[in-house]
Amino acid sequence: MAREYSGRLTVAWHDIDRYPDTHPRYGVTAIPTLHLFENGQITATRIGPATKANITDFLRSNGI
């Protein structure tokens, strides 16, 4: 997905086991959680397992 959306968004992954102090700052209460950010602010969130089609729909519904 990162390659498909190259130039339109940046994909990042966070290891909550290795960095347990970070996820509370972003309100992550379940794994997996997908946040969309714009200018440092969360603009949309999807929680739970997802297929590629689910993520594509999520991105499209948020204007990406």
HTML snippet that shows the backbone in 3Dmol.js (N, CA, C, O; Angstrom):
<script src="https://3Dmol.org/build/3Dmol-min.js"></script>
<div id="view" style="width:600px;height:400px;position:relative"></div>
<script>
const pdb = `
ATOM      1  N   MET A   1       0.832  -1.180   0.000  1.00  0.00           N
ATOM      2  CA  MET A   1       0.000   0.000   0.000  1.00  0.00           C
ATOM      3  C   MET A   1       0.880   1.249   0.000  1.00  0.00           C
ATOM      4  O   MET A   1       0.538   2.255  -0.621  1.00  0.00           O
ATOM      5  N   ALA A   2       2.015   1.180   0.699  1.00  0.00           N
ATOM      6  CA  ALA A   2       2.902   2.346   0.732  1.00  0.00           C
ATOM      7  C   ALA A   2       3.368   2.698  -0.673  1.00  0.00           C
ATOM      8  O   ALA A   2       3.444   3.878  -1.017  1.00  0.00           O
ATOM      9  N   ARG A   3       3.681   1.697  -1.493  1.00  0.00           N
ATOM     10  CA  ARG A   3       4.107   1.960  -2.867  1.00  0.00           C
ATOM     11  C   ARG A   3       2.956   2.508  -3.706  1.00  0.00           C
ATOM     12  O   ARG A   3       3.146   3.434  -4.494  1.00  0.00           O
ATOM     13  N   GLU A   4       1.775   1.942  -3.540  1.00  0.00           N
ATOM     14  CA  GLU A   4       0.616   2.385  -4.314  1.00  0.00           C
ATOM     15  C   GLU A   4       0.249   3.842  -4.036  1.00  0.00           C
ATOM     16  O   GLU A   4      -0.202   4.553  -4.934  1.00  0.00           O
ATOM     17  N   TYR A   5       0.440   4.279  -2.813  1.00  0.00           N
ATOM     18  CA  TYR A   5       0.060   5.638  -2.421  1.00  0.00           C
ATOM     19  C   TYR A   5       1.268   6.561  -2.277  1.00  0.00           C
ATOM     20  O   TYR A   5       1.166   7.640  -1.693  1.00  0.00           O
ATOM     21  N   SER A   6       2.400   6.136  -2.806  1.00  0.00           N
ATOM     22  CA  SER A   6       3.619   6.938  -2.744  1.00  0.00           C
ATOM     23  C   SER A   6       3.368   8.328  -3.316  1.00  0.00           C
ATOM     24  O   SER A   6       2.785   8.470  -4.390  1.00  0.00           O
ATOM     25  N   GLY A   7       3.804   9.334  -2.602  1.00  0.00           N
ATOM     26  CA  GLY A   7       3.598  10.710  -3.030  1.00  0.00           C
ATOM     27  C   GLY A   7       2.294  11.307  -2.530  1.00  0.00           C
ATOM     28  O   GLY A   7       2.112  12.524  -2.566  1.00  0.00           O
ATOM     29  N   ARG A   8       1.377  10.451  -2.059  1.00  0.00           N
ATOM     30  CA  ARG A   8       0.096  10.949  -1.547  1.00  0.00           C
ATOM     31  C   ARG A   8       0.004  10.820  -0.039  1.00  0.00           C
ATOM     32  O   ARG A   8      -0.704  11.587   0.613  1.00  0.00           O
ATOM     33  N   LEU A   9       0.724   9.845   0.521  1.00  0.00           N
ATOM     34  CA  LEU A   9       0.747   9.678   1.969  1.00  0.00           C
ATOM     35  C   LEU A   9       2.004   8.948   2.381  1.00  0.00           C
ATOM     36  O   LEU A   9       2.668   8.318   1.558  1.00  0.00           O
ATOM     37  N   THR A  10       2.326   9.035   3.652  1.00  0.00           N
ATOM     38  CA  THR A  10       3.457   8.326   4.232  1.00  0.00           C
ATOM     39  C   THR A  10       2.896   7.244   5.139  1.00  0.00           C
ATOM     40  O   THR A  10       2.035   7.511   5.977  1.00  0.00           O
ATOM     41  N   VAL A  11       3.384   6.028   4.969  1.00  0.00           N
ATOM     42  CA  VAL A  11       2.941   4.913   5.801  1.00  0.00           C
ATOM     43  C   VAL A  11       3.994   4.675   6.873  1.00  0.00           C
ATOM     44  O   VAL A  11       5.182   4.550   6.575  1.00  0.00           O
ATOM     45  N   ALA A  12       3.552   4.614   8.114  1.00  0.00           N
ATOM     46  CA  ALA A  12       4.455   4.362   9.231  1.00  0.00           C
ATOM     47  C   ALA A  12       3.868   3.266  10.107  1.00  0.00           C
ATOM     48  O   ALA A  12       2.649   3.116  10.193  1.00  0.00           O
ATOM     49  N   TRP A  13       4.721   2.514  10.744  1.00  0.00           N
ATOM     50  CA  TRP A  13       4.309   1.430  11.619  1.00  0.00           C
ATOM     51  C   TRP A  13       4.945   1.673  12.978  1.00  0.00           C
ATOM     52  O   TRP A  13       6.087   2.123  13.073  1.00  0.00           O
ATOM     53  N   HIS A  14       4.197   1.372  14.020  1.00  0.00           N
ATOM     54  CA  HIS A  14       4.690   1.608  15.374  1.00  0.00           C
ATOM     55  C   HIS A  14       4.607   0.316  16.181  1.00  0.00           C
ATOM     56  O   HIS A  14       3.559  -0.330  16.214  1.00  0.00           O
ATOM     57  N   ASP A  15       5.699  -0.060  16.828  1.00  0.00           N
ATOM     58  CA  ASP A  15       5.773  -1.265  17.654  1.00  0.00           C
ATOM     59  C   ASP A  15       5.452  -0.883  19.099  1.00  0.00           C
ATOM     60  O   ASP A  15       6.297  -0.339  19.809  1.00  0.00           O
ATOM     61  N   ILE A  16       4.204  -1.178  19.530  1.00  0.00           N
ATOM     62  CA  ILE A  16       3.794  -0.760  20.874  1.00  0.00           C
ATOM     63  C   ILE A  16       4.495  -1.549  21.972  1.00  0.00           C
ATOM     64  O   ILE A  16       4.584  -1.079  23.107  1.00  0.00           O
ATOM     65  N   ASP A  17       4.991  -2.732  21.655  1.00  0.00           N
ATOM     66  CA  ASP A  17       5.729  -3.493  22.656  1.00  0.00           C
ATOM     67  C   ASP A  17       7.102  -2.866  22.915  1.00  0.00           C
ATOM     68  O   ASP A  17       7.581  -2.841  24.049  1.00  0.00           O
ATOM     69  N   ARG A  18       7.709  -2.372  21.872  1.00  0.00           N
ATOM     70  CA  ARG A  18       9.037  -1.774  22.000  1.00  0.00           C
ATOM     71  C   ARG A  18       8.975  -0.339  22.531  1.00  0.00           C
ATOM     72  O   ARG A  18       9.884   0.108  23.230  1.00  0.00           O
ATOM     73  N   TYR A  19       7.900   0.380  22.196  1.00  0.00           N
ATOM     74  CA  TYR A  19       7.748   1.777  22.605  1.00  0.00           C
ATOM     75  C   TYR A  19       6.386   1.973  23.269  1.00  0.00           C
ATOM     76  O   TYR A  19       5.510   2.611  22.687  1.00  0.00           O
ATOM     77  N   PRO A  20       6.193   1.443  24.463  1.00  0.00           N
ATOM     78  CA  PRO A  20       4.873   1.453  25.106  1.00  0.00           C
ATOM     79  C   PRO A  20       4.386   2.829  25.565  1.00  0.00           C
ATOM     80  O   PRO A  20       3.208   2.977  25.890  1.00  0.00           O
ATOM     81  N   ASP A  21       5.238   3.813  25.600  1.00  0.00           N
ATOM     82  CA  ASP A  21       4.818   5.139  26.057  1.00  0.00           C
ATOM     83  C   ASP A  21       4.180   5.986  24.962  1.00  0.00           C
ATOM     84  O   ASP A  21       3.584   7.024  25.253  1.00  0.00           O
ATOM     85  N   THR A  22       4.297   5.556  23.703  1.00  0.00           N
ATOM     86  CA  THR A  22       3.826   6.377  22.599  1.00  0.00           C
ATOM     87  C   THR A  22       2.335   6.224  22.326  1.00  0.00           C
ATOM     88  O   THR A  22       1.645   7.225  22.132  1.00  0.00           O
ATOM     89  N   HIS A  23       1.825   5.005  22.307  1.00  0.00           N
ATOM     90  CA  HIS A  23       0.432   4.809  21.889  1.00  0.00           C
ATOM     91  C   HIS A  23      -0.609   5.499  22.761  1.00  0.00           C
ATOM     92  O   HIS A  23      -1.639   5.909  22.225  1.00  0.00           O
ATOM     93  N   PRO A  24      -0.412   5.655  24.065  1.00  0.00           N
ATOM     94  CA  PRO A  24      -1.428   6.390  24.837  1.00  0.00           C
ATOM     95  C   PRO A  24      -1.586   7.847  24.385  1.00  0.00           C
ATOM     96  O   PRO A  24      -2.670   8.418  24.503  1.00  0.00           O
ATOM     97  N   ARG A  25      -0.515   8.443  23.872  1.00  0.00           N
ATOM     98  CA  ARG A  25      -0.591   9.834  23.400  1.00  0.00           C
ATOM     99  C   ARG A  25      -1.540   9.994  22.220  1.00  0.00           C
ATOM    100  O   ARG A  25      -2.065  11.080  21.975  1.00  0.00           O
ATOM    101  N   TYR A  26      -1.759   8.884  21.482  1.00  0.00           N
ATOM    102  CA  TYR A  26      -2.610   8.935  20.304  1.00  0.00           C
ATOM    103  C   TYR A  26      -3.943   8.225  20.504  1.00  0.00           C
ATOM    104  O   TYR A  26      -4.673   7.987  19.542  1.00  0.00           O
ATOM    105  N   GLY A  27      -4.254   7.894  21.723  1.00  0.00           N
ATOM    106  CA  GLY A  27      -5.541   7.293  22.035  1.00  0.00           C
ATOM    107  C   GLY A  27      -5.726   5.885  21.508  1.00  0.00           C
ATOM    108  O   GLY A  27      -6.858   5.448  21.300  1.00  0.00           O
ATOM    109  N   VAL A  28      -4.643   5.171  21.290  1.00  0.00           N
ATOM    110  CA  VAL A  28      -4.738   3.795  20.795  1.00  0.00           C
ATOM    111  C   VAL A  28      -5.149   2.893  21.948  1.00  0.00           C
ATOM    112  O   VAL A  28      -4.429   2.759  22.938  1.00  0.00           O
ATOM    113  N   THR A  29      -6.316   2.276  21.804  1.00  0.00           N
ATOM    114  CA  THR A  29      -6.829   1.383  22.841  1.00  0.00           C
ATOM    115  C   THR A  29      -6.974  -0.048  22.346  1.00  0.00           C
ATOM    116  O   THR A  29      -7.247  -0.954  23.133  1.00  0.00           O
ATOM    117  N   ALA A  30      -6.794  -0.257  21.048  1.00  0.00           N
ATOM    118  CA  ALA A  30      -6.903  -1.589  20.461  1.00  0.00           C
ATOM    119  C   ALA A  30      -5.914  -1.705  19.309  1.00  0.00           C
ATOM    120  O   ALA A  30      -5.525  -0.715  18.689  1.00  0.00           O
ATOM    121  N   ILE A  31      -5.524  -2.938  19.048  1.00  0.00           N
ATOM    122  CA  ILE A  31      -4.588  -3.216  17.966  1.00  0.00           C
ATOM    123  C   ILE A  31      -5.251  -4.169  16.995  1.00  0.00           C
ATOM    124  O   ILE A  31      -5.817  -5.172  17.430  1.00  0.00           O
ATOM    125  N   PRO A  32      -5.207  -3.903  15.710  1.00  0.00           N
ATOM    126  CA  PRO A  32      -4.553  -2.775  15.060  1.00  0.00           C
ATOM    127  C   PRO A  32      -5.431  -1.525  15.021  1.00  0.00           C
ATOM    128  O   PRO A  32      -6.660  -1.599  14.999  1.00  0.00           O
ATOM    129  N   THR A  33      -4.765  -0.392  15.016  1.00  0.00           N
ATOM    130  CA  THR A  33      -5.414   0.901  14.849  1.00  0.00           C
ATOM    131  C   THR A  33      -4.713   1.629  13.720  1.00  0.00           C
ATOM    132  O   THR A  33      -3.484   1.662  13.662  1.00  0.00           O
ATOM    133  N   LEU A  34      -5.485   2.208  12.833  1.00  0.00           N
ATOM    134  CA  LEU A  34      -4.946   2.993  11.723  1.00  0.00           C
ATOM    135  C   LEU A  34      -5.418   4.425  11.893  1.00  0.00           C
ATOM    136  O   LEU A  34      -6.617   4.701  11.909  1.00  0.00           O
ATOM    137  N   HIS A  35      -4.461   5.330  12.020  1.00  0.00           N
ATOM    138  CA  HIS A  35      -4.769   6.760  12.112  1.00  0.00           C
ATOM    139  C   HIS A  35      -4.324   7.445  10.830  1.00  0.00           C
ATOM    140  O   HIS A  35      -3.270   7.123  10.283  1.00  0.00           O
ATOM    141  N   LEU A  36      -5.112   8.374  10.359  1.00  0.00           N
ATOM    142  CA  LEU A  36      -4.699   9.284   9.301  1.00  0.00           C
ATOM    143  C   LEU A  36      -4.388  10.616   9.957  1.00  0.00           C
ATOM    144  O   LEU A  36      -5.157  11.115  10.779  1.00  0.00           O
ATOM    145  N   PHE A  37      -3.256  11.183   9.587  1.00  0.00           N
ATOM    146  CA  PHE A  37      -2.833  12.471  10.135  1.00  0.00           C
ATOM    147  C   PHE A  37      -2.754  13.503   9.017  1.00  0.00           C
ATOM    148  O   PHE A  37      -2.411  13.186   7.878  1.00  0.00           O
ATOM    149  N   GLU A  38      -3.071  14.715   9.361  1.00  0.00           N
ATOM    150  CA  GLU A  38      -2.837  15.846   8.470  1.00  0.00           C
ATOM    151  C   GLU A  38      -2.340  16.993   9.330  1.00  0.00           C
ATOM    152  O   GLU A  38      -2.987  17.385  10.302  1.00  0.00           O
ATOM    153  N   ASN A  39      -1.190  17.522   8.965  1.00  0.00           N
ATOM    154  CA  ASN A  39      -0.555  18.606   9.731  1.00  0.00           C
ATOM    155  C   ASN A  39      -0.400  18.239  11.203  1.00  0.00           C
ATOM    156  O   ASN A  39      -0.599  19.080  12.080  1.00  0.00           O
ATOM    157  N   GLY A  40      -0.047  16.989  11.471  1.00  0.00           N
ATOM    158  CA  GLY A  40       0.203  16.533  12.833  1.00  0.00           C
ATOM    159  C   GLY A  40      -1.019  16.192  13.651  1.00  0.00           C
ATOM    160  O   GLY A  40      -0.895  15.812  14.815  1.00  0.00           O
ATOM    161  N   GLN A  41      -2.207  16.319  13.065  1.00  0.00           N
ATOM    162  CA  GLN A  41      -3.450  16.034  13.781  1.00  0.00           C
ATOM    163  C   GLN A  41      -4.129  14.800  13.200  1.00  0.00           C
ATOM    164  O   GLN A  41      -4.119  14.597  11.986  1.00  0.00           O
ATOM    165  N   ILE A  42      -4.712  13.984  14.057  1.00  0.00           N
ATOM    166  CA  ILE A  42      -5.457  12.820  13.600  1.00  0.00           C
ATOM    167  C   ILE A  42      -6.745  13.303  12.936  1.00  0.00           C
ATOM    168  O   ILE A  42      -7.523  14.048  13.532  1.00  0.00           O
ATOM    169  N   THR A  43      -6.957  12.866  11.690  1.00  0.00           N
ATOM    170  CA  THR A  43      -8.157  13.275  10.957  1.00  0.00           C
ATOM    171  C   THR A  43      -9.151  12.132  10.782  1.00  0.00           C
ATOM    172  O   THR A  43     -10.328  12.372  10.512  1.00  0.00           O
ATOM    173  N   ALA A  44      -8.688  10.893  10.933  1.00  0.00           N
ATOM    174  CA  ALA A  44      -9.575   9.735  10.818  1.00  0.00           C
ATOM    175  C   ALA A  44      -8.915   8.541  11.481  1.00  0.00           C
ATOM    176  O   ALA A  44      -7.689   8.460  11.555  1.00  0.00           O
ATOM    177  N   THR A  45      -9.734   7.611  11.964  1.00  0.00           N
ATOM    178  CA  THR A  45      -9.236   6.421  12.654  1.00  0.00           C
ATOM    179  C   THR A  45     -10.034   5.207  12.223  1.00  0.00           C
ATOM    180  O   THR A  45     -11.252   5.269  12.055  1.00  0.00           O
ATOM    181  N   ARG A  46      -9.323   4.097  12.045  1.00  0.00           N
ATOM    182  CA  ARG A  46      -9.961   2.803  11.788  1.00  0.00           C
ATOM    183  C   ARG A  46      -9.356   1.816  12.767  1.00  0.00           C
ATOM    184  O   ARG A  46      -8.134   1.716  12.875  1.00  0.00           O
ATOM    185  N   ILE A  47     -10.205   1.083  13.487  1.00  0.00           N
ATOM    186  CA  ILE A  47      -9.746   0.119  14.476  1.00  0.00           C
ATOM    187  C   ILE A  47     -10.171  -1.273  14.049  1.00  0.00           C
ATOM    188  O   ILE A  47     -11.301  -1.481  13.609  1.00  0.00           O
ATOM    189  N   GLY A  48      -9.258  -2.222  14.183  1.00  0.00           N
ATOM    190  CA  GLY A  48      -9.560  -3.618  13.890  1.00  0.00           C
ATOM    191  C   GLY A  48      -8.848  -4.118  12.649  1.00  0.00           C
ATOM    192  O   GLY A  48      -8.339  -3.338  11.844  1.00  0.00           O
ATOM    193  N   PRO A  49      -8.823  -5.436  12.511  1.00  0.00           N
ATOM    194  CA  PRO A  49      -8.178  -6.043  11.343  1.00  0.00           C
ATOM    195  C   PRO A  49      -8.835  -5.550  10.057  1.00  0.00           C
ATOM    196  O   PRO A  49     -10.025  -5.235  10.036  1.00  0.00           O
ATOM    197  N   ALA A  50      -8.046  -5.487   8.987  1.00  0.00           N
ATOM    198  CA  ALA A  50      -8.570  -4.984   7.718  1.00  0.00           C
ATOM    199  C   ALA A  50      -7.882  -5.671   6.545  1.00  0.00           C
ATOM    200  O   ALA A  50      -6.703  -6.019   6.607  1.00  0.00           O
ATOM    201  N   THR A  51      -8.631  -5.851   5.504  1.00  0.00           N
ATOM    202  CA  THR A  51      -8.072  -6.328   4.252  1.00  0.00           C
ATOM    203  C   THR A  51      -7.549  -5.119   3.477  1.00  0.00           C
ATOM    204  O   THR A  51      -7.792  -3.973   3.853  1.00  0.00           O
ATOM    205  N   LYS A  52      -6.842  -5.389   2.413  1.00  0.00           N
ATOM    206  CA  LYS A  52      -6.357  -4.308   1.558  1.00  0.00           C
ATOM    207  C   LYS A  52      -7.551  -3.498   1.035  1.00  0.00           C
ATOM    208  O   LYS A  52      -7.496  -2.270   0.975  1.00  0.00           O
ATOM    209  N   ALA A  53      -8.621  -4.194   0.661  1.00  0.00           N
ATOM    210  CA  ALA A  53      -9.821  -3.507   0.159  1.00  0.00           C
ATOM    211  C   ALA A  53     -10.434  -2.613   1.237  1.00  0.00           C
ATOM    212  O   ALA A  53     -10.890  -1.511   0.933  1.00  0.00           O
ATOM    213  N   ASN A  54     -10.452  -3.071   2.494  1.00  0.00           N
ATOM    214  CA  ASN A  54     -10.975  -2.251   3.595  1.00  0.00           C
ATOM    215  C   ASN A  54     -10.161  -0.969   3.758  1.00  0.00           C
ATOM    216  O   ASN A  54     -10.718   0.114   3.942  1.00  0.00           O
ATOM    217  N   ILE A  55      -8.846  -1.105   3.688  1.00  0.00           N
ATOM    218  CA  ILE A  55      -7.972   0.058   3.858  1.00  0.00           C
ATOM    219  C   ILE A  55      -8.127   1.009   2.676  1.00  0.00           C
ATOM    220  O   ILE A  55      -8.160   2.227   2.854  1.00  0.00           O
ATOM    221  N   THR A  56      -8.223   0.452   1.467  1.00  0.00           N
ATOM    222  CA  THR A  56      -8.442   1.287   0.286  1.00  0.00           C
ATOM    223  C   THR A  56      -9.739   2.073   0.425  1.00  0.00           C
ATOM    224  O   THR A  56      -9.773   3.270   0.140  1.00  0.00           O
ATOM    225  N   ASP A  57     -10.799   1.415   0.859  1.00  0.00           N
ATOM    226  CA  ASP A  57     -12.085   2.101   1.073  1.00  0.00           C
ATOM    227  C   ASP A  57     -11.957   3.197   2.133  1.00  0.00           C
ATOM    228  O   ASP A  57     -12.484   4.296   1.964  1.00  0.00           O
ATOM    229  N   PHE A  58     -11.257   2.891   3.222  1.00  0.00           N
ATOM    230  CA  PHE A  58     -11.027   3.860   4.290  1.00  0.00           C
ATOM    231  C   PHE A  58     -10.288   5.096   3.761  1.00  0.00           C
ATOM    232  O   PHE A  58     -10.673   6.229   4.048  1.00  0.00           O
ATOM    233  N   LEU A  59      -9.233   4.865   2.993  1.00  0.00           N
ATOM    234  CA  LEU A  59      -8.475   5.977   2.438  1.00  0.00           C
ATOM    235  C   LEU A  59      -9.328   6.802   1.465  1.00  0.00           C
ATOM    236  O   LEU A  59      -9.321   8.032   1.514  1.00  0.00           O
ATOM    237  N   ARG A  60     -10.047   6.126   0.598  1.00  0.00           N
ATOM    238  CA  ARG A  60     -10.906   6.836  -0.376  1.00  0.00           C
ATOM    239  C   ARG A  60     -11.986   7.648   0.328  1.00  0.00           C
ATOM    240  O   ARG A  60     -12.278   8.777  -0.068  1.00  0.00           O
ATOM    241  N   SER A  61     -12.575   7.074   1.365  1.00  0.00           N
ATOM    242  CA  SER A  61     -13.628   7.798   2.079  1.00  0.00           C
ATOM    243  C   SER A  61     -13.095   9.014   2.824  1.00  0.00           C
ATOM    244  O   SER A  61     -13.856   9.877   3.262  1.00  0.00           O
ATOM    245  N   ASN A  62     -11.771   9.067   2.958  1.00  0.00           N
ATOM    246  CA  ASN A  62     -11.137  10.212   3.612  1.00  0.00           C
ATOM    247  C   ASN A  62     -10.364  11.076   2.621  1.00  0.00           C
ATOM    248  O   ASN A  62      -9.478  11.841   3.003  1.00  0.00           O
ATOM    249  N   GLY A  63     -10.709  10.942   1.354  1.00  0.00           N
ATOM    250  CA  GLY A  63     -10.164  11.835   0.345  1.00  0.00           C
ATOM    251  C   GLY A  63      -8.773  11.543  -0.149  1.00  0.00           C
ATOM    252  O   GLY A  63      -8.118  12.419  -0.713  1.00  0.00           O
ATOM    253  N   ILE A  64      -8.308  10.324   0.052  1.00  0.00           N
ATOM    254  CA  ILE A  64      -6.964   9.976  -0.399  1.00  0.00           C
ATOM    255  C   ILE A  64      -7.051   9.036  -1.582  1.00  0.00           C
ATOM    256  O   ILE A  64      -6.023   8.620  -2.117  1.00  0.00           O
TER     257      ILE A  64
END
`;
const viewer = $3Dmol.createViewer("view");
viewer.addModel(pdb, "pdb");
viewer.setStyle({}, {cartoon: {color: "spectrum"}});
viewer.zoomTo();
viewer.render();
</script>
